[in-house]
């Protein structure tokens, strides 16, 4: 499926629901940079236009 004129982005939330990172998706692969994050659990939400997909749990361990 090909989408045009869409807003594709991801948001990374901490366990308190605070947005700690927000980036636009580009290309077919996107890297999530966690250098500035403390160890802990985060939730990754990906949105495409008005659709938000189920968040994924992401654990950062230092």
PQR file with spaces between the fields and no chain letter, atoms N, CA, C, O and H, PARSE charges and radii, in Angstrom:
ATOM       1  N    UNK     1       0.846   -1.169    0.000 -0.4000 1.5000
ATOM       2  CA   UNK     1       0.000    0.000    0.000 -0.0000 2.0000
ATOM       3  C    UNK     1       0.893    1.234    0.000  0.5500 1.7000
ATOM       4  O    UNK     1       1.883    1.277    0.730 -0.5500 1.4000
ATOM       5  N    UNK     2       0.565    2.219   -0.793 -0.4000 1.5000
ATOM       6  CA   UNK     2       1.372    3.429   -0.914 -0.0000 2.0000
ATOM       7  C    UNK     2       0.555    4.611   -0.424  0.5500 1.7000
ATOM       8  O    UNK     2      -0.600    4.777   -0.815 -0.5500 1.4000
ATOM       9  H    UNK     2      -0.239    2.184   -1.387  0.4000 1.0000
ATOM      10  N    UNK     3       1.143    5.424    0.420 -0.4000 1.5000
ATOM      11  CA   UNK     3       0.453    6.585    0.961 -0.0000 2.0000
ATOM      12  C    UNK     3       1.132    7.847    0.463  0.5500 1.7000
ATOM      13  O    UNK     3       2.359    7.908    0.393 -0.5500 1.4000
ATOM      14  H    UNK     3       2.081    5.290    0.737  0.4000 1.0000
ATOM      15  N    UNK     4       0.355    8.841    0.121 -0.4000 1.5000
ATOM      16  CA   UNK     4       0.909   10.139   -0.264 -0.0000 2.0000
ATOM      17  C    UNK     4       0.261   11.214    0.580  0.5500 1.7000
ATOM      18  O    UNK     4      -0.864   11.056    1.054 -0.5500 1.4000
ATOM      19  H    UNK     4      -0.642    8.792    0.178  0.4000 1.0000
ATOM      20  N    UNK     5       0.981   12.313    0.764 -0.4000 1.5000
ATOM      21  CA   UNK     5       0.475   13.449    1.537 -0.0000 2.0000
ATOM      22  C    UNK     5       0.016   13.036    2.930  0.5500 1.7000
ATOM      23  O    UNK     5      -1.042   13.463    3.393 -0.5500 1.4000
ATOM      24  H    UNK     5       1.895   12.442    0.379  0.4000 1.0000
ATOM      25  N    UNK     6       0.804   12.214    3.589 -0.4000 1.5000
ATOM      26  CA   UNK     6       0.435   11.764    4.929 -0.0000 2.0000
ATOM      27  C    UNK     6       1.447   12.277    5.936  0.5500 1.7000
ATOM      28  O    UNK     6       2.599   12.545    5.597 -0.5500 1.4000
ATOM      29  H    UNK     6       1.663   11.867    3.213  0.4000 1.0000
ATOM      30  N    UNK     7       1.013   12.407    7.153 -0.4000 1.5000
ATOM      31  CA   UNK     7       1.893   12.786    8.240 -0.0000 2.0000
ATOM      32  C    UNK     7       2.243   11.515    8.994  0.5500 1.7000
ATOM      33  O    UNK     7       1.391   10.931    9.663 -0.5500 1.4000
ATOM      34  H    UNK     7       0.077   12.190    7.429  0.4000 1.0000
ATOM      35  N    UNK     8       3.482   11.091    8.888 -0.4000 1.5000
ATOM      36  CA   UNK     8       3.931    9.880    9.557 -0.0000 2.0000
ATOM      37  C    UNK     8       4.923   10.289   10.633  0.5500 1.7000
ATOM      38  O    UNK     8       5.922   10.949   10.346 -0.5500 1.4000
ATOM      39  H    UNK     8       4.174   11.566    8.344  0.4000 1.0000
ATOM      40  N    UNK     9       4.652    9.903   11.853 -0.4000 1.5000
ATOM      41  CA   UNK     9       5.573   10.242   12.924 -0.0000 2.0000
ATOM      42  C    UNK     9       5.489    9.223   14.040  0.5500 1.7000
ATOM      43  O    UNK     9       4.560    8.420   14.120 -0.5500 1.4000
ATOM      44  H    UNK     9       3.841    9.367   12.086  0.4000 1.0000
ATOM      45  N    UNK    10       6.492    9.284   14.897 -0.4000 1.5000
ATOM      46  CA   UNK    10       6.415    8.467   16.093 -0.0000 2.0000
ATOM      47  C    UNK    10       6.692    9.322   17.304  0.5500 1.7000
ATOM      48  O    UNK    10       7.445   10.293   17.247 -0.5500 1.4000
ATOM      49  H    UNK    10       7.247    9.937   14.832  0.4000 1.0000
ATOM      50  N    UNK    11       6.063    8.939   18.407 -0.4000 1.5000
ATOM      51  CA   UNK    11       6.263    9.613   19.687 -0.0000 2.0000
ATOM      52  C    UNK    11       6.682    8.565   20.690  0.5500 1.7000
ATOM      53  O    UNK    11       6.176    7.443   20.695 -0.5500 1.4000
ATOM      54  H    UNK    11       5.451    8.150   18.453  0.4000 1.0000
ATOM      55  N    UNK    12       7.612    8.950   21.536 -0.4000 1.5000
ATOM      56  CA   UNK    12       8.102    8.082   22.591 -0.0000 2.0000
ATOM      57  C    UNK    12       7.659    8.695   23.920  0.5500 1.7000
ATOM      58  O    UNK    12       7.967    9.849   24.216 -0.5500 1.4000
ATOM      59  H    UNK    12       8.023    9.861   21.532  0.4000 1.0000
ATOM      60  N    UNK    13       6.930    7.904   24.716 -0.4000 1.5000
ATOM      61  CA   UNK    13       6.389    8.356   25.989 -0.0000 2.0000
ATOM      62  C    UNK    13       7.090    7.657   27.139  0.5500 1.7000
ATOM      63  O    UNK    13       7.496    6.501   27.021 -0.5500 1.4000
ATOM      64  H    UNK    13       6.680    6.966   24.475  0.4000 1.0000
ATOM      65  N    UNK    14       7.231    8.374   28.264 -0.4000 1.5000
ATOM      66  CA   UNK    14       7.731    7.711   29.469 -0.0000 2.0000
ATOM      67  C    UNK    14       6.544    7.079   30.197  0.5500 1.7000
ATOM      68  O    UNK    14       5.412    7.157   29.718 -0.5500 1.4000
ATOM      69  H    UNK    14       6.901    9.313   28.360  0.4000 1.0000
ATOM      70  N    UNK    15       6.790    6.462   31.333 -0.4000 1.5000
ATOM      71  CA   UNK    15       5.714    5.759   32.048 -0.0000 2.0000
ATOM      72  C    UNK    15       4.695    6.706   32.665  0.5500 1.7000
ATOM      73  O    UNK    15       3.636    6.265   33.113 -0.5500 1.4000
ATOM      74  H    UNK    15       7.709    6.399   31.722  0.4000 1.0000
ATOM      75  N    UNK    16       5.000    8.010   32.696 -0.4000 1.5000
ATOM      76  CA   UNK    16       4.054    8.997   33.216 -0.0000 2.0000
ATOM      77  C    UNK    16       3.193    9.597   32.101  0.5500 1.7000
ATOM      78  O    UNK    16       2.321   10.425   32.363 -0.5500 1.4000
ATOM      79  H    UNK    16       5.860    8.368   32.333  0.4000 1.0000
ATOM      80  N    UNK    17       3.442    9.174   30.853 -0.4000 1.5000
ATOM      81  CA   UNK    17       2.678    9.683   29.730 -0.0000 2.0000
ATOM      82  C    UNK    17       3.254   10.934   29.106  0.5500 1.7000
ATOM      83  O    UNK    17       2.629   11.535   28.232 -0.5500 1.4000
ATOM      84  H    UNK    17       4.151    8.502   30.641  0.4000 1.0000
ATOM      85  N    UNK    18       4.429   11.335   29.539 -0.4000 1.5000
ATOM      86  CA   UNK    18       5.082   12.533   28.991 -0.0000 2.0000
ATOM      87  C    UNK    18       5.807   12.163   27.692  0.5500 1.7000
ATOM      88  O    UNK    18       6.509   11.154   27.628 -0.5500 1.4000
ATOM      89  H    UNK    18       4.937   10.847   30.249  0.4000 1.0000
ATOM      90  N    UNK    19       5.628   12.990   26.663 -0.4000 1.5000
ATOM      91  CA   UNK    19       6.335   12.771   25.404 -0.0000 2.0000
ATOM      92  C    UNK    19       7.800   13.148   25.600  0.5500 1.7000
ATOM      93  O    UNK    19       8.115   14.291   25.929 -0.5500 1.4000
ATOM      94  H    UNK    19       5.057   13.810   26.715  0.4000 1.0000
ATOM      95  N    UNK    20       8.695   12.177   25.395 -0.4000 1.5000
ATOM      96  CA   UNK    20      10.124   12.433   25.569 -0.0000 2.0000
ATOM      97  C    UNK    20      10.853   12.557   24.235  0.5500 1.7000
ATOM      98  O    UNK    20      11.992   13.022   24.190 -0.5500 1.4000
ATOM      99  H    UNK    20       8.439   11.248   25.128  0.4000 1.0000
ATOM     100  N    UNK    21      10.202   12.144   23.151 -0.4000 1.5000
ATOM     101  CA   UNK    21      10.786   12.297   21.818 -0.0000 2.0000
ATOM     102  C    UNK    21       9.666   12.240   20.795  0.5500 1.7000
ATOM     103  O    UNK    21       8.678   11.527   20.970 -0.5500 1.4000
ATOM     104  H    UNK    21       9.277   11.766   23.187  0.4000 1.0000
ATOM     105  N    UNK    22       9.836   13.002   19.727 -0.4000 1.5000
ATOM     106  CA   UNK    22       8.870   12.998   18.632 -0.0000 2.0000
ATOM     107  C    UNK    22       9.639   13.231   17.342  0.5500 1.7000
ATOM     108  O    UNK    22      10.359   14.220   17.206 -0.5500 1.4000
ATOM     109  H    UNK    22      10.638   13.581   19.585  0.4000 1.0000
ATOM     110  N    UNK    23       9.483   12.326   16.411 -0.4000 1.5000
ATOM     111  CA   UNK    23      10.230   12.400   15.162 -0.0000 2.0000
ATOM     112  C    UNK    23       9.338   12.041   13.984  0.5500 1.7000
ATOM     113  O    UNK    23       8.399   11.255   14.107 -0.5500 1.4000
ATOM     114  H    UNK    23       8.898   11.523   16.521  0.4000 1.0000
ATOM     115  N    UNK    24       9.650   12.628   12.853 -0.4000 1.5000
ATOM     116  CA   UNK    24       8.986   12.254   11.605 -0.0000 2.0000
ATOM     117  C    UNK    24       9.653   11.007   11.056  0.5500 1.7000
ATOM     118  O    UNK    24      10.871   10.852   11.144 -0.5500 1.4000
ATOM     119  H    UNK    24      10.413   13.267   12.753  0.4000 1.0000
ATOM     120  N    UNK    25       8.864   10.134   10.499 -0.4000 1.5000
ATOM     121  CA   UNK    25       9.388    8.938    9.854 -0.0000 2.0000
ATOM     122  C    UNK    25       9.815    9.302    8.441  0.5500 1.7000
ATOM     123  O    UNK    25       9.151   10.075    7.751 -0.5500 1.4000
ATOM     124  H    UNK    25       7.874   10.259   10.428  0.4000 1.0000
ATOM     125  N    UNK    26      10.936    8.729    8.026 -0.4000 1.5000
ATOM     126  CA   UNK    26      11.397    9.004    6.672 -0.0000 2.0000
ATOM     127  C    UNK    26      11.923    7.722    6.047  0.5500 1.7000
ATOM     128  O    UNK    26      12.674    6.974    6.674 -0.5500 1.4000
ATOM     129  H    UNK    26      11.476    8.101    8.586  0.4000 1.0000
ATOM     130  N    UNK    27      11.529    7.479    4.823 -0.4000 1.5000
ATOM     131  CA   UNK    27      11.987    6.280    4.138 -0.0000 2.0000
ATOM     132  C    UNK    27      11.333    5.029    4.682  0.5500 1.7000
ATOM     133  O    UNK    27      10.358    5.086    5.431 -0.5500 1.4000
ATOM     134  H    UNK    27      10.919    8.086    4.314  0.4000 1.0000
ATOM     135  N    UNK    28      11.890    3.901    4.290 -0.4000 1.5000
ATOM     136  CA   UNK    28      11.316    2.629    4.718 -0.0000 2.0000
ATOM     137  C    UNK    28      11.887    2.154    6.048  0.5500 1.7000
ATOM     138  O    UNK    28      11.345    1.233    6.658 -0.5500 1.4000
ATOM     139  H    UNK    28      12.682    3.855    3.682  0.4000 1.0000
ATOM     140  N    UNK    29      12.978    2.772    6.504 -0.4000 1.5000
ATOM     141  CA   UNK    29      13.583    2.415    7.791 -0.0000 2.0000
ATOM     142  C    UNK    29      13.795    3.672    8.613  0.5500 1.7000
ATOM     143  O    UNK    29      14.220    4.702    8.090 -0.5500 1.4000
ATOM     144  H    UNK    29      13.418    3.520    6.008  0.4000 1.0000
ATOM     145  N    UNK    30      13.500    3.586    9.890 -0.4000 1.5000
ATOM     146  CA   UNK    30      13.708    4.693   10.805 -0.0000 2.0000
ATOM     147  C    UNK    30      14.380    4.166   12.054  0.5500 1.7000
ATOM     148  O    UNK    30      13.986    3.130   12.591 -0.5500 1.4000
ATOM     149  H    UNK    30      13.154    2.749   10.315  0.4000 1.0000
ATOM     150  N    UNK    31      15.384    4.872   12.511 -0.4000 1.5000
ATOM     151  CA   UNK    31      16.096    4.491   13.726 -0.0000 2.0000
ATOM     152  C    UNK    31      15.582    5.315   14.892  0.5500 1.7000
ATOM     153  O    UNK    31      15.265    6.496   14.749 -0.5500 1.4000
ATOM     154  H    UNK    31      15.704    5.713   12.074  0.4000 1.0000
ATOM     155  N    UNK    32      15.505    4.679   16.035 -0.4000 1.5000
ATOM     156  CA   UNK    32      15.088    5.356   17.256 -0.0000 2.0000
ATOM     157  C    UNK    32      16.338    5.568   18.097  0.5500 1.7000
ATOM     158  O    UNK    32      16.951    4.612   18.571 -0.5500 1.4000
ATOM     159  H    UNK    32      15.762    3.720   16.151  0.4000 1.0000
ATOM     160  N    UNK    33      16.706    6.824   18.274 -0.4000 1.5000
ATOM     161  CA   UNK    33      17.906    7.143   19.032 -0.0000 2.0000
ATOM     162  C    UNK    33      17.544    7.326   20.505  0.5500 1.7000
ATOM     163  O    UNK    33      16.686    8.140   20.847 -0.5500 1.4000
ATOM     164  H    UNK    33      16.208    7.600   17.889  0.4000 1.0000
ATOM     165  N    UNK    34      18.203    6.563   21.366 -0.4000 1.5000
ATOM     166  CA   UNK    34      17.881    6.572   22.794 -0.0000 2.0000
ATOM     167  C    UNK    34      19.044    7.090   23.644  0.5500 1.7000
ATOM     168  O    UNK    34      19.051    6.911   24.862 -0.5500 1.4000
ATOM     169  H    UNK    34      18.899    5.901   21.088  0.4000 1.0000
ATOM     170  N    UNK    35      20.018    7.726   23.010 -0.4000 1.5000
ATOM     171  CA   UNK    35      21.200    8.180   23.750 -0.0000 2.0000
ATOM     172  C    UNK    35      20.854    9.080   24.923  0.5500 1.7000
ATOM     173  O    UNK    35      21.481    8.975   25.977 -0.5500 1.4000
ATOM     174  H    UNK    35      20.013    7.871   22.020  0.4000 1.0000
ATOM     175  N    UNK    36      19.879    9.957   24.771 -0.4000 1.5000
ATOM     176  CA   UNK    36      19.554   10.908   25.824 -0.0000 2.0000
ATOM     177  C    UNK    36      18.552   10.400   26.839  0.5500 1.7000
ATOM     178  O    UNK    36      18.151   11.151   27.728 -0.5500 1.4000
ATOM     179  H    UNK    36      19.369   10.042   23.915  0.4000 1.0000
ATOM     180  N    UNK    37      18.137    9.150   26.735 -0.4000 1.5000
ATOM     181  CA   UNK    37      17.126    8.609   27.641 -0.0000 2.0000
ATOM     182  C    UNK    37      17.762    7.856   28.797  0.5500 1.7000
ATOM     183  O    UNK    37      18.796    7.207   28.638 -0.5500 1.4000
ATOM     184  H    UNK    37      18.463    8.540   26.013  0.4000 1.0000
ATOM     185  N    UNK    38      17.145    7.949   29.940 -0.4000 1.5000
ATOM     186  CA   UNK    38      17.579    7.181   31.106 -0.0000 2.0000
ATOM     187  C    UNK    38      17.096    5.747   30.965  0.5500 1.7000
ATOM     188  O    UNK    38      16.201    5.458   30.170 -0.5500 1.4000
ATOM     189  H    UNK    38      16.305    8.476   30.069  0.4000 1.0000
ATOM     190  N    UNK    39      17.694    4.853   31.739 -0.4000 1.5000
ATOM     191  CA   UNK    39      17.211    3.468   31.769 -0.0000 2.0000
ATOM     192  C    UNK    39      15.758    3.463   32.211  0.5500 1.7000
ATOM     193  O    UNK    39      15.365    4.234   33.086 -0.5500 1.4000
ATOM     194  H    UNK    39      18.421    5.087   32.384  0.4000 1.0000
ATOM     195  N    UNK    40      14.972    2.604   31.613 -0.4000 1.5000
ATOM     196  CA   UNK    40      13.573    2.506   31.997 -0.0000 2.0000
ATOM     197  C    UNK    40      12.721    1.992   30.866  0.5500 1.7000
ATOM     198  O    UNK    40      13.225    1.566   29.827 -0.5500 1.4000
ATOM     199  H    UNK    40      15.291    1.977   30.902  0.4000 1.0000
ATOM     200  N    UNK    41      11.423    2.037   31.081 -0.4000 1.5000
ATOM     201  CA   UNK    41      10.455    1.557   30.105 -0.0000 2.0000
ATOM     202  C    UNK    41       9.811    2.769   29.433  0.5500 1.7000
ATOM     203  O    UNK    41       9.460    3.751   30.086 -0.5500 1.4000
ATOM     204  H    UNK    41      11.014    2.383   31.925  0.4000 1.0000
ATOM     205  N    UNK    42       9.667    2.672   28.125 -0.4000 1.5000
ATOM     206  CA   UNK    42       9.047    3.719   27.329 -0.0000 2.0000
ATOM     207  C    UNK    42       8.027    3.073   26.407  0.5500 1.7000
ATOM     208  O    UNK    42       8.046    1.862   26.186 -0.5500 1.4000
ATOM     209  H    UNK    42       9.952    1.874   27.594  0.4000 1.0000
ATOM     210  N    UNK    43       7.145    3.893   25.877 -0.4000 1.5000
ATOM     211  CA   UNK    43       6.128    3.406   24.954 -0.0000 2.0000
ATOM     212  C    UNK    43       6.237    4.164   23.648  0.5500 1.7000
ATOM     213  O    UNK    43       6.302    5.393   23.627 -0.5500 1.4000
ATOM     214  H    UNK    43       7.130    4.876   26.056  0.4000 1.0000
ATOM     215  N    UNK    44       6.255    3.418   22.569 -0.4000 1.5000
ATOM     216  CA   UNK    44       6.422    3.976   21.241 -0.0000 2.0000
ATOM     217  C    UNK    44       5.083    3.938   20.511  0.5500 1.7000
ATOM     218  O    UNK    44       4.506    2.869   20.313 -0.5500 1.4000
ATOM     219  H    UNK    44       6.202    2.419   22.587  0.4000 1.0000
ATOM     220  N    UNK    45       4.596    5.109   20.115 -0.4000 1.5000
ATOM     221  CA   UNK    45       3.345    5.199   19.363 -0.0000 2.0000
ATOM     222  C    UNK    45       3.664    5.714   17.967  0.5500 1.7000
ATOM     223  O    UNK    45       4.350    6.724   17.809 -0.5500 1.4000
ATOM     224  H    UNK    45       5.065    5.977   20.276  0.4000 1.0000
ATOM     225  N    UNK    46       3.168    5.020   16.969 -0.4000 1.5000
ATOM     226  CA   UNK    46       3.379    5.404   15.581 -0.0000 2.0000
ATOM     227  C    UNK    46       2.051    5.860   15.014  0.5500 1.7000
ATOM     228  O    UNK    46       1.031    5.196   15.199 -0.5500 1.4000
ATOM     229  H    UNK    46       2.611    4.199   17.097  0.4000 1.0000
ATOM     230  N    UNK    47       2.060    6.994   14.322 -0.4000 1.5000
ATOM     231  CA   UNK    47       0.816    7.479   13.730 -0.0000 2.0000
ATOM     232  C    UNK    47       1.003    7.750   12.248  0.5500 1.7000
ATOM     233  O    UNK    47       2.070    8.156   11.789 -0.5500 1.4000
ATOM     234  H    UNK    47       2.889    7.533   14.172  0.4000 1.0000
ATOM     235  N    UNK    48      -0.063    7.510   11.532 -0.4000 1.5000
ATOM     236  CA   UNK    48      -0.120    7.735   10.093 -0.0000 2.0000
ATOM     237  C    UNK    48      -1.412    8.487    9.846  0.5500 1.7000
ATOM     238  O    UNK    48      -2.497    7.921    9.975 -0.5500 1.4000
ATOM     239  H    UNK    48      -0.930    7.180   11.905  0.4000 1.0000
ATOM     240  N    UNK    49      -1.305    9.758    9.491 -0.4000 1.5000
ATOM     241  CA   UNK    49      -2.467   10.646    9.401 -0.0000 2.0000
ATOM     242  C    UNK    49      -3.174   10.651   10.756  0.5500 1.7000
ATOM     243  O    UNK    49      -2.567   11.007   11.765 -0.5500 1.4000
ATOM     244  H    UNK    49      -0.424   10.218    9.385  0.4000 1.0000
ATOM     245  N    UNK    50      -4.429   10.268   10.789 -0.4000 1.5000
ATOM     246  CA   UNK    50      -5.201   10.277   12.033 -0.0000 2.0000
ATOM     247  C    UNK    50      -5.186    8.933   12.758  0.5500 1.7000
ATOM     248  O    UNK    50      -5.736    8.821   13.854 -0.5500 1.4000
ATOM     249  H    UNK    50      -4.922    9.979    9.969  0.4000 1.0000
ATOM     250  N    UNK    51      -4.569    7.915   12.167 -0.4000 1.5000
ATOM     251  CA   UNK    51      -4.530    6.589   12.770 -0.0000 2.0000
ATOM     252  C    UNK    51      -3.311    6.453   13.671  0.5500 1.7000
ATOM     253  O    UNK    51      -2.184    6.708   13.245 -0.5500 1.4000
ATOM     254  H    UNK    51      -4.122    8.005   11.276  0.4000 1.0000
ATOM     255  N    UNK    52      -3.540    6.053   14.913 -0.4000 1.5000
ATOM     256  CA   UNK    52      -2.448    5.783   15.854 -0.0000 2.0000
ATOM     257  C    UNK    52      -2.453    4.294   16.117  0.5500 1.7000
ATOM     258  O    UNK    52      -3.473    3.727   16.508 -0.5500 1.4000
ATOM     259  H    UNK    52      -4.455    5.847   15.259  0.4000 1.0000
ATOM     260  N    UNK    53      -1.317    3.664   15.905 -0.4000 1.5000
ATOM     261  CA   UNK    53      -1.217    2.218   16.076 -0.0000 2.0000
ATOM     262  C    UNK    53      -0.910    1.886   17.525  0.5500 1.7000
ATOM     263  O    UNK    53      -0.373    2.717   18.257 -0.5500 1.4000
ATOM     264  H    UNK    53      -0.488    4.124   15.587  0.4000 1.0000
ATOM     265  N    UNK    54      -1.246    0.685   17.934 -0.4000 1.5000
ATOM     266  CA   UNK    54      -1.031    0.250   19.318 -0.0000 2.0000
ATOM     267  C    UNK    54       0.409    0.502   19.732  0.5500 1.7000
ATOM     268  O    UNK    54       1.340    0.157   19.005 -0.5500 1.4000
ATOM     269  H    UNK    54      -1.682    0.010   17.339  0.4000 1.0000
ATOM     270  N    UNK    55       0.593    1.107   20.908 -0.4000 1.5000
ATOM     271  CA   UNK    55       1.957    1.401   21.351 -0.0000 2.0000
ATOM     272  C    UNK    55       2.768    0.134   21.613  0.5500 1.7000
ATOM     273  O    UNK    55       2.238   -0.895   22.031 -0.5500 1.4000
ATOM     274  H    UNK    55      -0.163    1.388   21.499  0.4000 1.0000
ATOM     275  N    UNK    56       4.037    0.241   21.359 -0.4000 1.5000
ATOM     276  CA   UNK    56       4.977   -0.837   21.639 -0.0000 2.0000
ATOM     277  C    UNK    56       5.783   -0.470   22.873  0.5500 1.7000
ATOM     278  O    UNK    56       6.128    0.695   23.073 -0.5500 1.4000
ATOM     279  H    UNK    56       4.467    1.078   21.019  0.4000 1.0000
ATOM     280  N    UNK    57       6.083   -1.458   23.696 -0.4000 1.5000
ATOM     281  CA   UNK    57       6.888   -1.227   24.879 -0.0000 2.0000
ATOM     282  C    UNK    57       8.365   -1.302   24.476  0.5500 1.7000
ATOM     283  O    UNK    57       8.777   -2.212   23.755 -0.5500 1.4000
ATOM     284  H    UNK    57       5.803   -2.405   23.533  0.4000 1.0000
ATOM     285  N    UNK    58       9.144   -0.345   24.946 -0.4000 1.5000
ATOM     286  CA   UNK    58      10.564   -0.262   24.642 -0.0000 2.0000
ATOM     287  C    UNK    58      11.319   -0.126   25.953  0.5500 1.7000
ATOM     288  O    UNK    58      11.071    0.808   26.715 -0.5500 1.4000
ATOM     289  H    UNK    58       8.809    0.393   25.531  0.4000 1.0000
ATOM     290  N    UNK    59      12.231   -1.042   26.223 -0.4000 1.5000
ATOM     291  CA   UNK    59      13.041   -0.984   27.436 -0.0000 2.0000
ATOM     292  C    UNK    59      14.435   -0.476   27.082  0.5500 1.7000
ATOM     293  O    UNK    59      15.089   -0.988   26.174 -0.5500 1.4000
ATOM     294  H    UNK    59      12.432   -1.800   25.603  0.4000 1.0000
ATOM     295  N    UNK    60      14.877    0.550   27.827 -0.4000 1.5000
ATOM     296  CA   UNK    60      16.228    1.095   27.650 -0.0000 2.0000
ATOM     297  C    UNK    60      17.022    0.666   28.863  0.5500 1.7000
ATOM     298  O    UNK    60      16.639    0.922   30.004 -0.5500 1.4000
ATOM     299  H    UNK    60      14.345    0.966   28.565  0.4000 1.0000
ATOM     300  N    UNK    61      18.136    0.008   28.595 -0.4000 1.5000
ATOM     301  CA   UNK    61      18.968   -0.493   29.678 -0.0000 2.0000
ATOM     302  C    UNK    61      20.375    0.033   29.482  0.5500 1.7000
ATOM     303  O    UNK    61      20.947   -0.115   28.402 -0.5500 1.4000
ATOM     304  H    UNK    61      18.448   -0.200   27.667  0.4000 1.0000
ATOM     305  N    UNK    62      20.926    0.629   30.484 -0.4000 1.5000
ATOM     306  CA   UNK    62      22.281    1.198   30.425 -0.0000 2.0000
ATOM     307  C    UNK    62      23.247    0.363   31.222  0.5500 1.7000
ATOM     308  O    UNK    62      24.433    0.687   31.289 -0.5500 1.4000
ATOM     309  H    UNK    62      20.461    0.749   31.361  0.4000 1.0000
